[in-house]
Amino acid sequence: MIPAFNYVRPASLAEACAKLASPGTHAHAGGTDLLGCLRDGVFAADTVVSLSGIPDLRGVRKNLDGGLLIGAMTTLAEVAADQAVAAGYAALAEGALSAASPQLRNQGTLGGNLCQRPRCWYYRGDFHCARKGGDKCYAVEGENQFHCVFGGNVCFYVHPSDAAPALVALDATVRITGKNGSRSVPVAQFFVGPETDYTRETVLAPGELVTEIVLPPQPAGTRGAYRKVRARGSWDFALAGAAVVATVAGGRVTRMRIVLSGAAPVPWRVPEAEREVTGQRLTTQVARRAAAAAVKGAEPLAENGYKVELLRGAVEEALLRLA
């Protein structure tokens, strides 16, 4: 049962930020993660601030520079179905479409998808783990078949978003607003890994909101894809995945981004794999070399070594789709 809380529905962003500045207050976007966290006792809320009454936070529109602006309250289904997103930012459209189930995509928002709390069953369960103020990560010696193979440090959860790796690959930016004003942060710098602070997932300060995602214009010849491997065809989070975005000129790759999902506590970019592709034609041999480089340095736990091969295969398949 969800504990009782006060519920407010501000009509403006300024009013929402003022409400969220109070301790014990949480924002309600689609609610697909928030309500589960409240039910499971991951955290408590004295007040829940609904963002549904703020129309400025919804929709996809053209930016003056030729890119796109996507309101944080735009649902994943709307992102996936938008023609401008599909035409110019295919990796994001495919990532949004692969998230969760149709019901959740119609409810969950792009901003909320970026700000999900860890899905680790120790964090969500009755364990006083390091992320909740304890002194250990129970996954290290416990059931860790779904945990990370890169970036584990004190905490070994996997970032659950399918949209985030695509946004990192697309060099997107998030706009953040709080009672003291607004700021912009590259999506690649928005997430906080456990080596920096294992009690946080993002750079959001208390009372701040993601209000917009900014997609820069892509050079001519840019194409992208997202490959997700999961246990079931819908609903499941990624066991392994890869967002790839390449710019091709004269048959050769001039710019490459490869970002892994299901691999680390943050979307995990693999520059060494990108270098294997840059300047090359996208052949089967090049894709295989890049895929092998993408998993170099992986440190699987006792029960998740299978992820290394899945990640290698996801990268290779995603690259070959671009070819």
DOPA-336769 format. One record per residue (C-alpha): x, y, z; residue number from 1. Coordinates in Angstrom, 2 decimals, always signed. Each point is the difference from the previous one (the first is absolute). Layout:
residues N
[mitor [X; Y; Z]; NUM]
...
end
This chain:
residues 323
[mitor [+0.00; +0.00; +0.00]; 1]
[mitor [+1.21; +3.48; -0.84]; 2]
[mitor [+0.33; +2.23; +3.10]; 3]
[mitor [-2.15; +3.12; +0.19]; 4]
[mitor [+1.38; +3.26; -1.39]; 5]
[mitor [-1.17; +3.47; -1.01]; 6]
[mitor [-0.59; +0.50; -3.73]; 7]
[mitor [+0.27; +3.33; -1.79]; 8]
[mitor [-0.39; +0.84; -3.70]; 9]
[mitor [+1.67; +3.31; -0.84]; 10]
[mitor [-0.90; +1.80; -3.22]; 11]
[mitor [+3.44; +1.45; -0.74]; 12]
[mitor [+3.62; -1.05; +0.09]; 13]
[mitor [+0.86; +2.75; +2.48]; 14]
[mitor [-2.71; -1.21; +2.37]; 15]
[mitor [+1.20; -3.59; -0.33]; 16]
[mitor [+3.59; +0.96; +0.80]; 17]
[mitor [-1.12; +1.98; +3.03]; 18]
[mitor [-1.95; -3.02; +1.28]; 19]
[mitor [+2.87; -2.40; -0.65]; 20]
[mitor [+2.40; +2.13; +2.05]; 21]
[mitor [-1.61; -1.34; +3.19]; 22]
[mitor [+1.58; -3.09; +1.62]; 23]
[mitor [-1.85; -3.27; -0.40]; 24]
[mitor [-1.45; +1.04; -3.36]; 25]
[mitor [+0.21; -2.02; -3.24]; 26]
[mitor [-1.01; +0.77; -3.57]; 27]
[mitor [-2.63; -2.13; -1.72]; 28]
[mitor [+0.39; -0.28; -3.78]; 29]
[mitor [-1.39; -3.26; -1.39]; 30]
[mitor [+0.27; -1.63; +3.41]; 31]
[mitor [+1.11; -3.40; -1.32]; 32]
[mitor [+3.10; +0.07; +2.20]; 33]
[mitor [-1.02; +2.42; +2.77]; 34]
[mitor [-3.05; -1.94; +1.15]; 35]
[mitor [+1.93; -3.27; +0.03]; 36]
[mitor [+2.73; +1.57; +2.13]; 37]
[mitor [-2.57; +1.33; +2.47]; 38]
[mitor [-1.77; -3.35; +0.17]; 39]
[mitor [+3.28; -1.88; +0.56]; 40]
[mitor [+1.25; +2.46; +2.62]; 41]
[mitor [+3.06; +1.02; -2.00]; 42]
[mitor [-0.65; +3.53; +1.21]; 43]
[mitor [-2.87; +1.90; +1.61]; 44]
[mitor [-1.93; +3.05; -1.21]; 45]
[mitor [-1.85; +2.55; +2.07]; 46]
[mitor [-1.17; +1.78; -3.15]; 47]
[mitor [-0.21; -1.08; -3.64]; 48]
[mitor [+0.07; +2.79; -2.59]; 49]
[mitor [-1.73; -0.92; -3.25]; 50]
[mitor [+1.49; +1.45; -3.20]; 51]
[mitor [-2.98; -0.98; -2.16]; 52]
[mitor [-1.55; +3.48; +0.10]; 53]
[mitor [+3.02; +1.73; -1.59]; 54]
[mitor [-0.50; -0.06; -3.80]; 55]
[mitor [+3.42; +1.56; -0.72]; 56]
[mitor [+1.64; -3.29; +1.07]; 57]
[mitor [-1.62; -2.03; -2.80]; 58]
[mitor [+0.59; -0.43; -3.70]; 59]
[mitor [+2.66; -0.22; -2.70]; 60]
[mitor [+0.88; +3.12; -1.97]; 61]
[mitor [+2.69; +1.34; -2.29]; 62]
[mitor [+2.83; +2.02; +1.51]; 63]
[mitor [+1.32; +3.13; -1.70]; 64]
[mitor [+3.28; -1.77; -0.81]; 65]
[mitor [-1.81; -2.79; -1.86]; 66]
[mitor [+0.07; -2.50; +2.85]; 67]
[mitor [-2.90; -1.10; +2.19]; 68]
[mitor [-1.32; +0.98; +3.42]; 69]
[mitor [-1.90; -2.68; +1.90]; 70]
[mitor [-1.92; +0.88; +3.13]; 71]
[mitor [+0.85; -2.21; +2.95]; 72]
[mitor [-3.68; -0.95; +0.47]; 73]
[mitor [-0.26; -1.37; -3.55]; 74]
[mitor [-0.81; -3.70; +0.27]; 75]
[mitor [+2.28; -2.68; -1.37]; 76]
[mitor [-2.75; -1.04; -2.39]; 77]
[mitor [-0.22; +3.55; -1.35]; 78]
[mitor [+3.78; +0.16; -0.45]; 79]
[mitor [+0.07; -3.33; -1.82]; 80]
[mitor [-2.86; +1.00; -2.32]; 81]
[mitor [+1.22; +3.50; -0.85]; 82]
[mitor [+1.00; +0.24; -3.67]; 83]
[mitor [+2.75; +2.57; +0.58]; 84]
[mitor [+1.60; -2.17; +2.70]; 85]
[mitor [-0.20; -3.12; -2.17]; 86]
[mitor [+1.41; +1.80; -3.05]; 87]
[mitor [+2.94; +1.74; +1.65]; 88]
[mitor [+0.62; -1.85; +3.25]; 89]
[mitor [-0.80; -3.65; -0.67]; 90]
[mitor [+1.99; -1.31; +2.97]; 91]
[mitor [-2.24; +1.98; +2.38]; 92]
[mitor [-3.21; -1.07; -1.75]; 93]
[mitor [+1.05; -3.65; +0.21]; 94]
[mitor [+1.12; +0.34; +3.62]; 95]
[mitor [-3.30; +1.57; +1.02]; 96]
[mitor [-1.95; -2.65; -1.89]; 97]
[mitor [+1.91; -2.85; +1.66]; 98]
[mitor [-0.62; +1.23; +3.56]; 99]
[mitor [-2.32; -2.00; +2.23]; 100]
[mitor [-3.49; -0.87; -1.29]; 101]
[mitor [-2.49; +1.99; -2.14]; 102]
[mitor [-1.97; +0.95; +3.10]; 103]
[mitor [+3.07; +1.37; +1.76]; 104]
[mitor [+1.25; +1.82; -3.12]; 105]
[mitor [-3.34; +1.80; -0.18]; 106]
[mitor [+0.33; +1.08; +3.62]; 107]
[mitor [+3.72; +0.35; +0.63]; 108]
[mitor [+1.76; +3.21; -1.06]; 109]
[mitor [+3.37; +0.64; -1.60]; 110]
[mitor [+1.15; +2.09; +2.96]; 111]
[mitor [-1.14; -2.63; +2.46]; 112]
[mitor [+1.75; -2.71; -1.99]; 113]
[mitor [+3.30; +1.83; +0.48]; 114]
[mitor [-0.58; +0.49; +3.72]; 115]
[mitor [-1.00; -3.54; +0.98]; 116]
[mitor [+1.30; -1.34; +3.27]; 117]
[mitor [+2.07; -3.21; -0.04]; 118]
[mitor [-1.93; -3.20; -0.71]; 119]
[mitor [+2.37; -2.13; +2.11]; 120]
[mitor [-2.05; -2.40; +2.13]; 121]
[mitor [+2.20; +0.66; +3.03]; 122]
[mitor [-0.58; +3.75; -0.27]; 123]
[mitor [-3.72; -0.52; -0.52]; 124]
[mitor [-0.23; -2.70; +2.66]; 125]
[mitor [+0.46; -0.15; +3.75]; 126]
[mitor [+3.78; +0.38; -0.08]; 127]
[mitor [+1.91; +2.89; +1.55]; 128]
[mitor [+2.41; +0.18; -2.92]; 129]
[mitor [+2.67; +2.63; -0.62]; 130]
[mitor [-2.28; +2.10; -2.21]; 131]
[mitor [-2.51; +0.21; +2.86]; 132]
[mitor [+2.64; +0.93; +2.58]; 133]
[mitor [+1.40; -3.44; +0.84]; 134]
[mitor [+3.56; -1.22; -0.29]; 135]
[mitor [-0.11; -2.59; -2.80]; 136]
[mitor [-1.41; -0.94; -3.38]; 137]
[mitor [-1.78; -3.30; +0.47]; 138]
[mitor [+0.22; -0.77; -3.71]; 139]
[mitor [+3.75; -0.56; +0.16]; 140]
[mitor [-0.41; -3.31; +1.82]; 141]
[mitor [-3.71; -0.53; -0.62]; 142]
[mitor [-2.23; -0.50; -3.04]; 143]
[mitor [+1.64; +2.19; -2.62]; 144]
[mitor [-1.05; -1.45; -3.35]; 145]
[mitor [-1.52; +3.32; -1.11]; 146]
[mitor [+2.61; +2.34; +1.45]; 147]
[mitor [+2.78; +1.96; -1.69]; 148]
[mitor [+3.17; -1.17; -1.74]; 149]
[mitor [+1.45; +3.53; -0.31]; 150]
[mitor [+0.26; +2.87; +2.46]; 151]
[mitor [-0.83; -1.87; +3.19]; 152]
[mitor [+1.43; +1.71; +3.06]; 153]
[mitor [-1.70; -0.48; +3.38]; 154]
[mitor [-3.30; -0.32; -1.90]; 155]
[mitor [-0.49; -2.34; -2.98]; 156]
[mitor [-3.47; +0.81; -1.33]; 157]
[mitor [-0.74; +0.48; -3.70]; 158]
[mitor [-1.57; +3.20; -1.30]; 159]
[mitor [-3.45; -1.05; -1.25]; 160]
[mitor [-0.66; +2.57; -2.74]; 161]
[mitor [-0.17; -0.92; -3.70]; 162]
[mitor [-0.29; +3.64; -1.08]; 163]
[mitor [+3.09; +1.19; +1.90]; 164]
[mitor [+2.64; -1.89; -2.05]; 165]
[mitor [-1.51; +1.36; -3.21]; 166]
[mitor [-0.01; +3.55; +1.35]; 167]
[mitor [+3.65; -0.31; +1.02]; 168]
[mitor [+0.85; -1.30; -3.48]; 169]
[mitor [-1.87; +2.95; -1.53]; 170]
[mitor [+1.89; +2.55; +2.16]; 171]
[mitor [-3.29; +1.22; +1.46]; 172]
[mitor [-0.36; +2.48; +2.85]; 173]
[mitor [-2.49; +0.20; +2.86]; 174]
[mitor [-1.37; +3.27; +1.26]; 175]
[mitor [-0.48; +0.08; +3.74]; 176]
[mitor [-2.11; +2.48; +1.95]; 177]
[mitor [-0.26; +0.70; +3.71]; 178]
[mitor [-1.08; +2.85; +2.23]; 179]
[mitor [+3.35; +1.73; -0.60]; 180]
[mitor [-0.15; -0.10; -3.79]; 181]
[mitor [+0.91; -2.27; -2.90]; 182]
[mitor [+3.11; -1.71; -1.32]; 183]
[mitor [+0.93; -2.34; -2.82]; 184]
[mitor [+2.00; -3.21; +0.41]; 185]
[mitor [+1.15; -2.44; -2.71]; 186]
[mitor [-1.82; -3.30; +0.48]; 187]
[mitor [+3.42; -1.69; +0.17]; 188]
[mitor [+0.71; +2.04; +3.15]; 189]
[mitor [-3.50; -0.20; +1.47]; 190]
[mitor [+0.49; -3.42; +1.61]; 191]
[mitor [+2.12; -0.56; +3.11]; 192]
[mitor [+1.95; -3.25; +0.26]; 193]
[mitor [+0.65; -1.71; +3.33]; 194]
[mitor [+3.70; +0.85; -0.17]; 195]
[mitor [-1.05; +3.66; +0.34]; 196]
[mitor [-2.96; -0.32; +2.39]; 197]
[mitor [-1.75; -3.32; +0.59]; 198]
[mitor [-2.99; +1.66; +1.69]; 199]
[mitor [-1.09; +1.89; -3.14]; 200]
[mitor [-0.86; -0.90; -3.59]; 201]
[mitor [-0.11; +3.48; -1.58]; 202]
[mitor [+1.32; +3.52; +0.48]; 203]
[mitor [-3.47; +1.28; +0.93]; 204]
[mitor [+0.06; +2.02; +3.20]; 205]
[mitor [-2.98; -0.16; +2.40]; 206]
[mitor [-2.94; +1.84; -1.55]; 207]
[mitor [+1.37; -0.09; -3.56]; 208]
[mitor [-1.84; -1.45; -3.01]; 209]
[mitor [+0.97; -1.15; -3.47]; 210]
[mitor [-2.20; +2.21; -2.16]; 211]
[mitor [+1.24; -0.60; -3.55]; 212]
[mitor [+2.29; -2.17; -2.08]; 213]
[mitor [+1.92; +1.79; -2.74]; 214]
[mitor [+1.05; -2.00; -3.07]; 215]
[mitor [+2.62; +1.76; -2.15]; 216]
[mitor [-0.28; -0.06; -3.79]; 217]
[mitor [+1.78; -3.02; -1.46]; 218]
[mitor [+2.48; +0.26; -2.88]; 219]
[mitor [-1.06; -1.24; -3.41]; 220]
[mitor [+0.56; -3.71; -0.34]; 221]
[mitor [-0.76; -0.78; +3.65]; 222]
[mitor [-1.85; -3.20; +0.81]; 223]
[mitor [-0.69; -1.80; +3.27]; 224]
[mitor [-1.41; -3.14; +1.60]; 225]
[mitor [-0.70; -1.53; +3.39]; 226]
[mitor [+0.32; -3.73; +0.63]; 227]
[mitor [-1.46; -1.40; +3.21]; 228]
[mitor [+0.31; -3.54; +1.33]; 229]
[mitor [-2.51; -1.05; +2.67]; 230]
[mitor [-1.48; -3.18; +1.39]; 231]
[mitor [-3.49; +0.76; -1.36]; 232]
[mitor [-1.17; +1.90; -3.03]; 233]
[mitor [-1.68; +2.71; +2.08]; 234]
[mitor [+0.06; +1.46; +3.50]; 235]
[mitor [+3.52; -1.12; +0.94]; 236]
[mitor [+2.93; +2.28; +0.60]; 237]
[mitor [+3.10; -0.50; -2.13]; 238]
[mitor [+2.27; -2.91; +0.79]; 239]
[mitor [+2.31; +1.63; -2.53]; 240]
[mitor [-0.37; +2.64; -2.65]; 241]
[mitor [+1.75; +2.51; -2.21]; 242]
[mitor [-0.89; +3.39; -1.45]; 243]
[mitor [+2.10; +0.84; -3.06]; 244]
[mitor [+0.08; +3.24; -1.97]; 245]
[mitor [+2.29; +0.40; -3.03]; 246]
[mitor [+0.61; +2.74; -2.54]; 247]
[mitor [+1.05; -1.41; -3.37]; 248]
[mitor [+1.59; +1.92; -2.88]; 249]
[mitor [+1.44; -1.55; -3.13]; 250]
[mitor [-0.84; -3.45; +1.31]; 251]
[mitor [+2.14; +0.41; +3.11]; 252]
[mitor [-0.90; +0.82; +3.60]; 253]
[mitor [+1.15; +3.48; +0.95]; 254]
[mitor [-1.58; +0.08; +3.47]; 255]
[mitor [-1.10; -2.83; +2.27]; 256]
[mitor [-1.74; -0.31; +3.35]; 257]
[mitor [-0.56; -3.36; +1.73]; 258]
[mitor [-1.74; -0.05; +3.39]; 259]
[mitor [-0.89; -3.18; +1.91]; 260]
[mitor [-3.14; -0.69; +2.02]; 261]
[mitor [-0.51; -2.75; +2.56]; 262]
[mitor [+3.72; +0.22; +0.69]; 263]
[mitor [+0.76; +2.63; +2.66]; 264]
[mitor [-1.51; +2.37; +2.59]; 265]
[mitor [+0.03; +2.69; -2.71]; 266]
[mitor [-0.37; -0.14; -3.79]; 267]
[mitor [+3.44; -1.38; -0.89]; 268]
[mitor [+1.79; +1.56; -2.95]; 269]
[mitor [+2.82; -2.05; -1.55]; 270]
[mitor [+2.46; +2.31; -1.81]; 271]
[mitor [+2.40; -2.84; -0.83]; 272]
[mitor [-2.74; -1.71; -2.00]; 273]
[mitor [-0.82; +3.29; -1.72]; 274]
[mitor [+3.61; +0.34; -1.13]; 275]
[mitor [-0.17; -3.43; -1.66]; 276]
[mitor [-2.77; +1.32; -2.27]; 277]
[mitor [+0.99; +3.61; -0.63]; 278]
[mitor [+1.58; +0.42; -3.43]; 279]
[mitor [-1.10; -3.46; -1.10]; 280]
[mitor [-2.71; -1.48; -2.17]; 281]
[mitor [-2.66; -1.76; +2.05]; 282]
[mitor [+0.86; -3.56; -0.93]; 283]
[mitor [-0.65; -3.18; +1.95]; 284]
[mitor [+3.67; -0.16; +1.00]; 285]
[mitor [+0.03; +3.59; +1.27]; 286]
[mitor [-3.21; -0.56; +1.97]; 287]
[mitor [+1.49; -3.10; +1.62]; 288]
[mitor [+3.18; +1.82; +0.99]; 289]
[mitor [-2.01; +2.85; +1.48]; 290]
[mitor [-2.25; -2.41; +1.89]; 291]
[mitor [+3.03; -1.76; +1.50]; 292]
[mitor [+1.47; +3.37; +1.03]; 293]
[mitor [-3.33; +1.01; +1.58]; 294]
[mitor [+0.21; -2.75; +2.63]; 295]
[mitor [+3.72; +0.31; +0.66]; 296]
[mitor [+0.57; +0.57; +3.72]; 297]
[mitor [-3.37; -1.39; +1.11]; 298]
[mitor [+0.03; -1.32; +3.57]; 299]
[mitor [-2.96; -2.34; +0.40]; 300]
[mitor [-1.15; -1.25; +3.38]; 301]
[mitor [-0.56; -3.64; +0.84]; 302]
[mitor [-3.33; -0.39; -1.80]; 303]
[mitor [-0.03; +2.57; -2.81]; 304]
[mitor [+2.90; -0.98; -2.23]; 305]
[mitor [-2.48; -0.82; -2.77]; 306]
[mitor [-0.56; +3.74; -0.41]; 307]
[mitor [+3.42; +0.48; -1.57]; 308]
[mitor [-0.89; -2.11; -3.03]; 309]
[mitor [-3.46; +1.53; -0.23]; 310]
[mitor [+1.49; +3.50; -0.02]; 311]
[mitor [+2.50; -0.99; -2.67]; 312]
[mitor [-2.79; -1.39; -2.14]; 313]
[mitor [-2.24; +3.04; +0.55]; 314]
[mitor [+2.73; +2.38; -1.17]; 315]
[mitor [+0.78; -2.11; -3.05]; 316]
[mitor [-3.65; -0.31; -1.02]; 317]
[mitor [-0.69; +3.70; +0.52]; 318]
[mitor [+2.99; +0.99; -2.13]; 319]
[mitor [-0.94; -2.40; -2.77]; 320]
[mitor [-3.48; +1.52; -0.07]; 321]
[mitor [+1.60; +3.33; -0.82]; 322]
[mitor [+1.92; -1.62; -2.84]; 323]
end
